[in-house]
């Protein structure tokens, strides 16, 4: 199971602006991922949250690229389920590379909540729904907030100064 060994991530996100960009395919799975992200942001104290829906997972990259300059962190949520054509491979590779590039070039953390599953059952098991074993929406949102907080801490340190303890 991919969740084994995962750290428990917590962060104080008060004062952060966060956008959640969510695809629309696979409504039940996406609703679970979005609910998980909202719960995480609420638990972290983030009050300034925008939710943007895009048609599919491939559109997450362009939306995040447009939003990155005006938010402290982004959360990208989507699901791609393997079918009988190479479409799965192209979409998964494209969105992973695209979101990584957006984050690296803008400096805006992007919580990666894109499920890449062989079956719908695998996606449902990771969607944070009742009976699911994992809550990838929650994990992605908390990772984005924790990274934004860590990077903000770096910005307040002078170069060469010793690191202080995390929040």
Secondary structure, 3 states (H helix, E strand, C coil): CCCCCCCCCCCCCCCCEEEEEECCCCHHHHHHHHHHHHHHHHHCCCCEEEEEECCCHHHHHHHHHHHHHHCCEEEEEEEEECCCCCHHHHHHHHHHHHHHHHHHHHCCEEEEEEEEECCHHHHHHHECCCCCCCEHHHHHHHHHHHHHHHHHHHHHCCCCCCCCCCC
